[in-house]
Amino acid sequence: MNYLIFWIFGFGTLWAGLTLFDDEVLLIVSMLVGSGLVLMGLLSSPLKLQIGIEVVFVASLFYVCMECVERGNS
């Protein structure tokens, strides 16, 4: 269950970075730290949850790529 703690801290850091900081350096650092914590949470989560999240990411990435292809054809 430690992956939930990483996710809470990671998404909390991402939220705090986007809402509290106006300085670009602090924003970039908070995004990197938050992304690292979310990634640590993903790596420490159970295998079934990892596979489910990866399937969702691949499907969403495929949708974005198809949108880009459609825009390039018009």
PyMOL Python script that loads the backbone (N, CA, C, O; Angstrom):
from pymol import cmd

cmd.read_pdbstr("""\
ATOM      1  N   MET A   1       0.815  -1.203   0.000  1.00  0.00           N
ATOM      2  CA  MET A   1       0.000   0.000   0.000  1.00  0.00           C
ATOM      3  C   MET A   1       0.855   1.262   0.000  1.00  0.00           C
ATOM      4  O   MET A   1       0.311   2.366   0.018  1.00  0.00           O
ATOM      5  N   ASN A   2       2.181   1.127  -0.020  1.00  0.00           N
ATOM      6  CA  ASN A   2       3.019   2.320  -0.017  1.00  0.00           C
ATOM      7  C   ASN A   2       2.919   3.088  -1.337  1.00  0.00           C
ATOM      8  O   ASN A   2       3.269   4.267  -1.390  1.00  0.00           O
ATOM      9  N   TYR A   3       2.451   2.443  -2.390  1.00  0.00           N
ATOM     10  CA  TYR A   3       2.296   3.148  -3.657  1.00  0.00           C
ATOM     11  C   TYR A   3       1.247   4.251  -3.545  1.00  0.00           C
ATOM     12  O   TYR A   3       1.346   5.265  -4.237  1.00  0.00           O
ATOM     13  N   LEU A   4       0.254   4.072  -2.693  1.00  0.00           N
ATOM     14  CA  LEU A   4      -0.750   5.126  -2.501  1.00  0.00           C
ATOM     15  C   LEU A   4      -0.137   6.364  -1.853  1.00  0.00           C
ATOM     16  O   LEU A   4      -0.517   7.490  -2.171  1.00  0.00           O
ATOM     17  N   ILE A   5       0.810   6.152  -0.948  1.00  0.00           N
ATOM     18  CA  ILE A   5       1.489   7.286  -0.311  1.00  0.00           C
ATOM     19  C   ILE A   5       2.308   8.043  -1.347  1.00  0.00           C
ATOM     20  O   ILE A   5       2.294   9.274  -1.371  1.00  0.00           O
ATOM     21  N   PHE A   6       3.027   7.312  -2.208  1.00  0.00           N
ATOM     22  CA  PHE A   6       3.786   7.971  -3.270  1.00  0.00           C
ATOM     23  C   PHE A   6       2.860   8.753  -4.197  1.00  0.00           C
ATOM     24  O   PHE A   6       3.178   9.873  -4.598  1.00  0.00           O
ATOM     25  N   TRP A   7       1.708   8.160  -4.538  1.00  0.00           N
ATOM     26  CA  TRP A   7       0.776   8.850  -5.423  1.00  0.00           C
ATOM     27  C   TRP A   7       0.190  10.094  -4.770  1.00  0.00           C
ATOM     28  O   TRP A   7       0.026  11.119  -5.431  1.00  0.00           O
ATOM     29  N   ILE A   8      -0.124  10.017  -3.489  1.00  0.00           N
ATOM     30  CA  ILE A   8      -0.670  11.190  -2.797  1.00  0.00           C
ATOM     31  C   ILE A   8       0.357  12.316  -2.780  1.00  0.00           C
ATOM     32  O   ILE A   8       0.036  13.460  -3.101  1.00  0.00           O
ATOM     33  N   PHE A   9       1.598  11.988  -2.404  1.00  0.00           N
ATOM     34  CA  PHE A   9       2.638  13.015  -2.399  1.00  0.00           C
ATOM     35  C   PHE A   9       2.946  13.508  -3.812  1.00  0.00           C
ATOM     36  O   PHE A   9       3.171  14.701  -4.019  1.00  0.00           O
ATOM     37  N   GLY A  10       2.957  12.602  -4.777  1.00  0.00           N
ATOM     38  CA  GLY A  10       3.276  12.986  -6.153  1.00  0.00           C
ATOM     39  C   GLY A  10       2.224  13.892  -6.760  1.00  0.00           C
ATOM     40  O   GLY A  10       2.549  14.954  -7.293  1.00  0.00           O
ATOM     41  N   PHE A  11       0.956  13.481  -6.685  1.00  0.00           N
ATOM     42  CA  PHE A  11      -0.097  14.320  -7.245  1.00  0.00           C
ATOM     43  C   PHE A  11      -0.281  15.595  -6.434  1.00  0.00           C
ATOM     44  O   PHE A  11      -0.654  16.630  -6.986  1.00  0.00           O
ATOM     45  N   GLY A  12      -0.021  15.531  -5.126  1.00  0.00           N
ATOM     46  CA  GLY A  12      -0.059  16.740  -4.305  1.00  0.00           C
ATOM     47  C   GLY A  12       1.019  17.723  -4.706  1.00  0.00           C
ATOM     48  O   GLY A  12       0.779  18.930  -4.750  1.00  0.00           O
ATOM     49  N   THR A  13       2.206  17.217  -4.998  1.00  0.00           N
ATOM     50  CA  THR A  13       3.300  18.081  -5.446  1.00  0.00           C
ATOM     51  C   THR A  13       2.990  18.679  -6.816  1.00  0.00           C
ATOM     52  O   THR A  13       3.267  19.854  -7.058  1.00  0.00           O
ATOM     53  N   LEU A  14       2.424  17.888  -7.701  1.00  0.00           N
ATOM     54  CA  LEU A  14       2.042  18.417  -9.018  1.00  0.00           C
ATOM     55  C   LEU A  14       0.983  19.509  -8.881  1.00  0.00           C
ATOM     56  O   LEU A  14       1.067  20.554  -9.525  1.00  0.00           O
ATOM     57  N   TRP A  15      -0.018  19.251  -8.031  1.00  0.00           N
ATOM     58  CA  TRP A  15      -1.070  20.246  -7.818  1.00  0.00           C
ATOM     59  C   TRP A  15      -0.491  21.516  -7.201  1.00  0.00           C
ATOM     60  O   TRP A  15      -0.798  22.623  -7.645  1.00  0.00           O
ATOM     61  N   ALA A  16       0.348  21.354  -6.176  1.00  0.00           N
ATOM     62  CA  ALA A  16       0.937  22.515  -5.518  1.00  0.00           C
ATOM     63  C   ALA A  16       1.806  23.313  -6.488  1.00  0.00           C
ATOM     64  O   ALA A  16       1.794  24.544  -6.476  1.00  0.00           O
ATOM     65  N   GLY A  17       2.550  22.613  -7.315  1.00  0.00           N
ATOM     66  CA  GLY A  17       3.390  23.311  -8.284  1.00  0.00           C
ATOM     67  C   GLY A  17       2.585  24.122  -9.274  1.00  0.00           C
ATOM     68  O   GLY A  17       2.974  25.232  -9.637  1.00  0.00           O
ATOM     69  N   LEU A  18       1.469  23.577  -9.712  1.00  0.00           N
ATOM     70  CA  LEU A  18       0.650  24.287 -10.697  1.00  0.00           C
ATOM     71  C   LEU A  18      -0.131  25.446 -10.088  1.00  0.00           C
ATOM     72  O   LEU A  18      -0.389  26.436 -10.773  1.00  0.00           O
ATOM     73  N   THR A  19      -0.509  25.345  -8.827  1.00  0.00           N
ATOM     74  CA  THR A  19      -1.361  26.377  -8.243  1.00  0.00           C
ATOM     75  C   THR A  19      -0.607  27.402  -7.410  1.00  0.00           C
ATOM     76  O   THR A  19      -1.053  28.544  -7.306  1.00  0.00           O
ATOM     77  N   LEU A  20       0.509  27.034  -6.818  1.00  0.00           N
ATOM     78  CA  LEU A  20       1.162  27.935  -5.874  1.00  0.00           C
ATOM     79  C   LEU A  20       2.337  28.717  -6.444  1.00  0.00           C
ATOM     80  O   LEU A  20       2.603  29.833  -5.999  1.00  0.00           O
ATOM     81  N   PHE A  21       3.038  28.160  -7.409  1.00  0.00           N
ATOM     82  CA  PHE A  21       4.281  28.775  -7.856  1.00  0.00           C
ATOM     83  C   PHE A  21       4.087  29.528  -9.166  1.00  0.00           C
ATOM     84  O   PHE A  21       3.470  29.027 -10.106  1.00  0.00           O
ATOM     85  N   ASP A  22       4.629  30.747  -9.208  1.00  0.00           N
ATOM     86  CA  ASP A  22       4.632  31.535 -10.439  1.00  0.00           C
ATOM     87  C   ASP A  22       6.009  31.536 -11.092  1.00  0.00           C
ATOM     88  O   ASP A  22       6.134  31.783 -12.291  1.00  0.00           O
ATOM     89  N   ASP A  23       7.035  31.260 -10.303  1.00  0.00           N
ATOM     90  CA  ASP A  23       8.393  31.235 -10.814  1.00  0.00           C
ATOM     91  C   ASP A  23       8.609  29.961 -11.636  1.00  0.00           C
ATOM     92  O   ASP A  23       8.216  28.872 -11.218  1.00  0.00           O
ATOM     93  N   GLU A  24       9.233  30.104 -12.799  1.00  0.00           N
ATOM     94  CA  GLU A  24       9.403  28.973 -13.705  1.00  0.00           C
ATOM     95  C   GLU A  24      10.294  27.890 -13.117  1.00  0.00           C
ATOM     96  O   GLU A  24      10.045  26.701 -13.320  1.00  0.00           O
ATOM     97  N   VAL A  25      11.335  28.296 -12.386  1.00  0.00           N
ATOM     98  CA  VAL A  25      12.272  27.311 -11.834  1.00  0.00           C
ATOM     99  C   VAL A  25      11.565  26.447 -10.792  1.00  0.00           C
ATOM    100  O   VAL A  25      11.710  25.224 -10.802  1.00  0.00           O
ATOM    101  N   LEU A  26      10.811  27.063  -9.903  1.00  0.00           N
ATOM    102  CA  LEU A  26      10.070  26.304  -8.900  1.00  0.00           C
ATOM    103  C   LEU A  26       9.016  25.407  -9.543  1.00  0.00           C
ATOM    104  O   LEU A  26       8.786  24.287  -9.088  1.00  0.00           O
ATOM    105  N   LEU A  27       8.382  25.899 -10.593  1.00  0.00           N
ATOM    106  CA  LEU A  27       7.375  25.108 -11.296  1.00  0.00           C
ATOM    107  C   LEU A  27       8.000  23.882 -11.941  1.00  0.00           C
ATOM    108  O   LEU A  27       7.456  22.782 -11.839  1.00  0.00           O
ATOM    109  N   ILE A  28       9.132  24.058 -12.602  1.00  0.00           N
ATOM    110  CA  ILE A  28       9.809  22.937 -13.251  1.00  0.00           C
ATOM    111  C   ILE A  28      10.287  21.919 -12.224  1.00  0.00           C
ATOM    112  O   ILE A  28      10.137  20.714 -12.428  1.00  0.00           O
ATOM    113  N   VAL A  29      10.859  22.391 -11.125  1.00  0.00           N
ATOM    114  CA  VAL A  29      11.346  21.482 -10.083  1.00  0.00           C
ATOM    115  C   VAL A  29      10.189  20.714  -9.455  1.00  0.00           C
ATOM    116  O   VAL A  29      10.296  19.510  -9.226  1.00  0.00           O
ATOM    117  N   SER A  30       9.083  21.404  -9.175  1.00  0.00           N
ATOM    118  CA  SER A  30       7.947  20.708  -8.568  1.00  0.00           C
ATOM    119  C   SER A  30       7.339  19.693  -9.544  1.00  0.00           C
ATOM    120  O   SER A  30       6.874  18.638  -9.114  1.00  0.00           O
ATOM    121  N   MET A  31       7.334  19.990 -10.831  1.00  0.00           N
ATOM    122  CA  MET A  31       6.826  19.030 -11.813  1.00  0.00           C
ATOM    123  C   MET A  31       7.736  17.802 -11.895  1.00  0.00           C
ATOM    124  O   MET A  31       7.248  16.676 -11.999  1.00  0.00           O
ATOM    125  N   LEU A  32       9.042  18.010 -11.851  1.00  0.00           N
ATOM    126  CA  LEU A  32       9.972  16.881 -11.899  1.00  0.00           C
ATOM    127  C   LEU A  32       9.863  16.017 -10.644  1.00  0.00           C
ATOM    128  O   LEU A  32       9.852  14.789 -10.731  1.00  0.00           O
ATOM    129  N   VAL A  33       9.782  16.656  -9.484  1.00  0.00           N
ATOM    130  CA  VAL A  33       9.670  15.899  -8.230  1.00  0.00           C
ATOM    131  C   VAL A  33       8.331  15.161  -8.182  1.00  0.00           C
ATOM    132  O   VAL A  33       8.284  13.986  -7.819  1.00  0.00           O
ATOM    133  N   GLY A  34       7.250  15.843  -8.546  1.00  0.00           N
ATOM    134  CA  GLY A  34       5.933  15.206  -8.548  1.00  0.00           C
ATOM    135  C   GLY A  34       5.857  14.049  -9.520  1.00  0.00           C
ATOM    136  O   GLY A  34       5.283  13.006  -9.207  1.00  0.00           O
ATOM    137  N   SER A  35       6.431  14.225 -10.696  1.00  0.00           N
ATOM    138  CA  SER A  35       6.431  13.141 -11.680  1.00  0.00           C
ATOM    139  C   SER A  35       7.251  11.951 -11.191  1.00  0.00           C
ATOM    140  O   SER A  35       6.872  10.799 -11.402  1.00  0.00           O
ATOM    141  N   GLY A  36       8.367  12.233 -10.544  1.00  0.00           N
ATOM    142  CA  GLY A  36       9.178  11.151  -9.984  1.00  0.00           C
ATOM    143  C   GLY A  36       8.444  10.382  -8.903  1.00  0.00           C
ATOM    144  O   GLY A  36       8.535   9.156  -8.844  1.00  0.00           O
ATOM    145  N   LEU A  37       7.714  11.091  -8.042  1.00  0.00           N
ATOM    146  CA  LEU A  37       6.953  10.417  -6.992  1.00  0.00           C
ATOM    147  C   LEU A  37       5.806   9.584  -7.563  1.00  0.00           C
ATOM    148  O   LEU A  37       5.531   8.485  -7.083  1.00  0.00           O
ATOM    149  N   VAL A  38       5.142  10.113  -8.584  1.00  0.00           N
ATOM    150  CA  VAL A  38       4.072   9.345  -9.228  1.00  0.00           C
ATOM    151  C   VAL A  38       4.654   8.107  -9.901  1.00  0.00           C
ATOM    152  O   VAL A  38       4.055   7.033  -9.848  1.00  0.00           O
ATOM    153  N   LEU A  39       5.798   8.247 -10.525  1.00  0.00           N
ATOM    154  CA  LEU A  39       6.455   7.101 -11.151  1.00  0.00           C
ATOM    155  C   LEU A  39       6.887   6.068 -10.111  1.00  0.00           C
ATOM    156  O   LEU A  39       6.756   4.866 -10.342  1.00  0.00           O
ATOM    157  N   MET A  40       7.400   6.527  -8.969  1.00  0.00           N
ATOM    158  CA  MET A  40       7.760   5.597  -7.898  1.00  0.00           C
ATOM    159  C   MET A  40       6.528   4.859  -7.390  1.00  0.00           C
ATOM    160  O   MET A  40       6.597   3.673  -7.068  1.00  0.00           O
ATOM    161  N   GLY A  41       5.399   5.564  -7.318  1.00  0.00           N
ATOM    162  CA  GLY A  41       4.160   4.914  -6.915  1.00  0.00           C
ATOM    163  C   GLY A  41       3.717   3.871  -7.916  1.00  0.00           C
ATOM    164  O   GLY A  41       3.231   2.805  -7.539  1.00  0.00           O
ATOM    165  N   LEU A  42       3.884   4.175  -9.194  1.00  0.00           N
ATOM    166  CA  LEU A  42       3.520   3.203 -10.220  1.00  0.00           C
ATOM    167  C   LEU A  42       4.427   1.979 -10.169  1.00  0.00           C
ATOM    168  O   LEU A  42       3.958   0.849 -10.309  1.00  0.00           O
ATOM    169  N   LEU A  43       5.712   2.199  -9.971  1.00  0.00           N
ATOM    170  CA  LEU A  43       6.650   1.077  -9.928  1.00  0.00           C
ATOM    171  C   LEU A  43       6.451   0.193  -8.709  1.00  0.00           C
ATOM    172  O   LEU A  43       6.749  -1.000  -8.763  1.00  0.00           O
ATOM    173  N   SER A  44       5.955   0.751  -7.611  1.00  0.00           N
ATOM    174  CA  SER A  44       5.762  -0.058  -6.407  1.00  0.00           C
ATOM    175  C   SER A  44       4.344  -0.612  -6.281  1.00  0.00           C
ATOM    176  O   SER A  44       4.027  -1.287  -5.301  1.00  0.00           O
ATOM    177  N   SER A  45       3.498  -0.333  -7.260  1.00  0.00           N
ATOM    178  CA  SER A  45       2.119  -0.829  -7.209  1.00  0.00           C
ATOM    179  C   SER A  45       2.067  -2.288  -7.677  1.00  0.00           C
ATOM    180  O   SER A  45       3.016  -2.769  -8.297  1.00  0.00           O
ATOM    181  N   PRO A  46       0.977  -2.990  -7.390  1.00  0.00           N
ATOM    182  CA  PRO A  46       0.844  -4.391  -7.834  1.00  0.00           C
ATOM    183  C   PRO A  46       0.835  -4.508  -9.361  1.00  0.00           C
ATOM    184  O   PRO A  46       0.484  -3.567 -10.073  1.00  0.00           O
ATOM    185  N   LEU A  47       1.222  -5.665  -9.831  1.00  0.00           N
ATOM    186  CA  LEU A  47       1.378  -5.887 -11.272  1.00  0.00           C
ATOM    187  C   LEU A  47       0.066  -5.681 -12.029  1.00  0.00           C
ATOM    188  O   LEU A  47       0.066  -5.094 -13.112  1.00  0.00           O
ATOM    189  N   LYS A  48      -1.039  -6.149 -11.480  1.00  0.00           N
ATOM    190  CA  LYS A  48      -2.326  -5.999 -12.179  1.00  0.00           C
ATOM    191  C   LYS A  48      -2.691  -4.533 -12.342  1.00  0.00           C
ATOM    192  O   LYS A  48      -3.239  -4.145 -13.374  1.00  0.00           O
ATOM    193  N   LEU A  49      -2.396  -3.714 -11.343  1.00  0.00           N
ATOM    194  CA  LEU A  49      -2.673  -2.289 -11.435  1.00  0.00           C
ATOM    195  C   LEU A  49      -1.745  -1.625 -12.448  1.00  0.00           C
ATOM    196  O   LEU A  49      -2.170  -0.743 -13.195  1.00  0.00           O
ATOM    197  N   GLN A  50      -0.488  -2.042 -12.477  1.00  0.00           N
ATOM    198  CA  GLN A  50       0.463  -1.505 -13.453  1.00  0.00           C
ATOM    199  C   GLN A  50       0.001  -1.788 -14.875  1.00  0.00           C
ATOM    200  O   GLN A  50       0.044  -0.907 -15.735  1.00  0.00           O
ATOM    201  N   ILE A  51      -0.440  -3.013 -15.121  1.00  0.00           N
ATOM    202  CA  ILE A  51      -0.890  -3.380 -16.472  1.00  0.00           C
ATOM    203  C   ILE A  51      -2.134  -2.589 -16.849  1.00  0.00           C
ATOM    204  O   ILE A  51      -2.255  -2.131 -17.985  1.00  0.00           O
ATOM    205  N   GLY A  52      -3.056  -2.426 -15.915  1.00  0.00           N
ATOM    206  CA  GLY A  52      -4.258  -1.639 -16.196  1.00  0.00           C
ATOM    207  C   GLY A  52      -3.941  -0.193 -16.526  1.00  0.00           C
ATOM    208  O   GLY A  52      -4.512   0.375 -17.456  1.00  0.00           O
ATOM    209  N   ILE A  53      -3.037   0.401 -15.771  1.00  0.00           N
ATOM    210  CA  ILE A  53      -2.650   1.789 -16.028  1.00  0.00           C
ATOM    211  C   ILE A  53      -1.930   1.905 -17.362  1.00  0.00           C
ATOM    212  O   ILE A  53      -2.160   2.860 -18.104  1.00  0.00           O
ATOM    213  N   GLU A  54      -1.068   0.957 -17.677  1.00  0.00           N
ATOM    214  CA  GLU A  54      -0.359   0.989 -18.951  1.00  0.00           C
ATOM    215  C   GLU A  54      -1.318   0.850 -20.131  1.00  0.00           C
ATOM    216  O   GLU A  54      -1.134   1.513 -21.151  1.00  0.00           O
ATOM    217  N   VAL A  55      -2.328   0.010 -20.010  1.00  0.00           N
ATOM    218  CA  VAL A  55      -3.319  -0.131 -21.081  1.00  0.00           C
ATOM    219  C   VAL A  55      -4.052   1.192 -21.302  1.00  0.00           C
ATOM    220  O   VAL A  55      -4.275   1.598 -22.442  1.00  0.00           O
ATOM    221  N   VAL A  56      -4.421   1.856 -20.220  1.00  0.00           N
ATOM    222  CA  VAL A  56      -5.106   3.155 -20.333  1.00  0.00           C
ATOM    223  C   VAL A  56      -4.188   4.187 -20.981  1.00  0.00           C
ATOM    224  O   VAL A  56      -4.631   4.952 -21.837  1.00  0.00           O
ATOM    225  N   PHE A  57      -2.908   4.220 -20.585  1.00  0.00           N
ATOM    226  CA  PHE A  57      -1.965   5.174 -21.175  1.00  0.00           C
ATOM    227  C   PHE A  57      -1.751   4.915 -22.659  1.00  0.00           C
ATOM    228  O   PHE A  57      -1.716   5.855 -23.453  1.00  0.00           O
ATOM    229  N   VAL A  58      -1.608   3.651 -23.041  1.00  0.00           N
ATOM    230  CA  VAL A  58      -1.399   3.325 -24.453  1.00  0.00           C
ATOM    231  C   VAL A  58      -2.637   3.688 -25.274  1.00  0.00           C
ATOM    232  O   VAL A  58      -2.509   4.209 -26.382  1.00  0.00           O
ATOM    233  N   ALA A  59      -3.827   3.420 -24.745  1.00  0.00           N
ATOM    234  CA  ALA A  59      -5.053   3.768 -25.459  1.00  0.00           C
ATOM    235  C   ALA A  59      -5.188   5.272 -25.618  1.00  0.00           C
ATOM    236  O   ALA A  59      -5.582   5.750 -26.682  1.00  0.00           O
ATOM    237  N   SER A  60      -4.865   6.028 -24.570  1.00  0.00           N
ATOM    238  CA  SER A  60      -4.966   7.486 -24.672  1.00  0.00           C
ATOM    239  C   SER A  60      -3.905   8.045 -25.617  1.00  0.00           C
ATOM    240  O   SER A  60      -4.173   8.991 -26.357  1.00  0.00           O
ATOM    241  N   LEU A  61      -2.706   7.469 -25.596  1.00  0.00           N
ATOM    242  CA  LEU A  61      -1.665   7.912 -26.514  1.00  0.00           C
ATOM    243  C   LEU A  61      -2.039   7.592 -27.955  1.00  0.00           C
ATOM    244  O   LEU A  61      -1.779   8.397 -28.850  1.00  0.00           O
ATOM    245  N   PHE A  62      -2.641   6.438 -28.195  1.00  0.00           N
ATOM    246  CA  PHE A  62      -3.097   6.076 -29.531  1.00  0.00           C
ATOM    247  C   PHE A  62      -4.145   7.074 -30.023  1.00  0.00           C
ATOM    248  O   PHE A  62      -4.125   7.476 -31.186  1.00  0.00           O
ATOM    249  N   TYR A  63      -5.058   7.472 -29.139  1.00  0.00           N
ATOM    250  CA  TYR A  63      -6.088   8.444 -29.510  1.00  0.00           C
ATOM    251  C   TYR A  63      -5.450   9.785 -29.887  1.00  0.00           C
ATOM    252  O   TYR A  63      -5.845  10.404 -30.875  1.00  0.00           O
ATOM    253  N   VAL A  64      -4.470  10.229 -29.105  1.00  0.00           N
ATOM    254  CA  VAL A  64      -3.797  11.502 -29.403  1.00  0.00           C
ATOM    255  C   VAL A  64      -3.056  11.407 -30.731  1.00  0.00           C
ATOM    256  O   VAL A  64      -3.088  12.350 -31.520  1.00  0.00           O
ATOM    257  N   CYS A  65      -2.391  10.290 -30.989  1.00  0.00           N
ATOM    258  CA  CYS A  65      -1.668  10.119 -32.254  1.00  0.00           C
ATOM    259  C   CYS A  65      -2.622  10.124 -33.444  1.00  0.00           C
ATOM    260  O   CYS A  65      -2.311  10.701 -34.486  1.00  0.00           O
ATOM    261  N   MET A  66      -3.773   9.489 -33.297  1.00  0.00           N
ATOM    262  CA  MET A  66      -4.743   9.474 -34.392  1.00  0.00           C
ATOM    263  C   MET A  66      -5.297  10.877 -34.645  1.00  0.00           C
ATOM    264  O   MET A  66      -5.561  11.232 -35.793  1.00  0.00           O
ATOM    265  N   GLU A  67      -5.476  11.672 -33.602  1.00  0.00           N
ATOM    266  CA  GLU A  67      -5.911  13.054 -33.776  1.00  0.00           C
ATOM    267  C   GLU A  67      -4.864  13.847 -34.558  1.00  0.00           C
ATOM    268  O   GLU A  67      -5.213  14.640 -35.434  1.00  0.00           O
ATOM    269  N   CYS A  68      -3.583  13.636 -34.246  1.00  0.00           N
ATOM    270  CA  CYS A  68      -2.527  14.328 -34.955  1.00  0.00           C
ATOM    271  C   CYS A  68      -2.467  13.912 -36.424  1.00  0.00           C
ATOM    272  O   CYS A  68      -2.247  14.750 -37.298  1.00  0.00           O
ATOM    273  N   VAL A  69      -2.662  12.625 -36.697  1.00  0.00           N
ATOM    274  CA  VAL A  69      -2.650  12.138 -38.075  1.00  0.00           C
ATOM    275  C   VAL A  69      -3.806  12.755 -38.846  1.00  0.00           C
ATOM    276  O   VAL A  69      -3.626  13.182 -39.986  1.00  0.00           O
ATOM    277  N   GLU A  70      -4.993  12.810 -38.241  1.00  0.00           N
ATOM    278  CA  GLU A  70      -6.139  13.401 -38.918  1.00  0.00           C
ATOM    279  C   GLU A  70      -5.932  14.878 -39.209  1.00  0.00           C
ATOM    280  O   GLU A  70      -6.356  15.364 -40.257  1.00  0.00           O
ATOM    281  N   ARG A  71      -5.297  15.592 -38.311  1.00  0.00           N
ATOM    282  CA  ARG A  71      -5.028  17.007 -38.541  1.00  0.00           C
ATOM    283  C   ARG A  71      -4.004  17.209 -39.638  1.00  0.00           C
ATOM    284  O   ARG A  71      -4.070  18.177 -40.396  1.00  0.00           O
ATOM    285  N   GLY A  72      -3.043  16.274 -39.718  1.00  0.00           N
ATOM    286  CA  GLY A  72      -2.018  16.380 -40.764  1.00  0.00           C
ATOM    287  C   GLY A  72      -2.564  16.067 -42.148  1.00  0.00           C
ATOM    288  O   GLY A  72      -2.015  16.548 -43.139  1.00  0.00           O
ATOM    289  N   ASN A  73      -3.622  15.281 -42.248  1.00  0.00           N
ATOM    290  CA  ASN A  73      -4.185  14.915 -43.545  1.00  0.00           C
ATOM    291  C   ASN A  73      -5.094  15.980 -44.102  1.00  0.00           C
ATOM    292  O   ASN A  73      -5.386  15.973 -45.298  1.00  0.00           O
ATOM    293  N   SER A  74      -5.548  16.892 -43.276  1.00  0.00           N
ATOM    294  CA  SER A  74      -6.491  17.901 -43.797  1.00  0.00           C
ATOM    295  C   SER A  74      -5.813  19.167 -44.227  1.00  0.00           C
ATOM    296  O   SER A  74      -6.477  20.098 -44.682  1.00  0.00           O
TER     297      SER A  74
END
""", "prot")
cmd.dss("prot")
cmd.show_as("cartoon", "prot")
cmd.util.cbc("prot")
cmd.orient("prot")
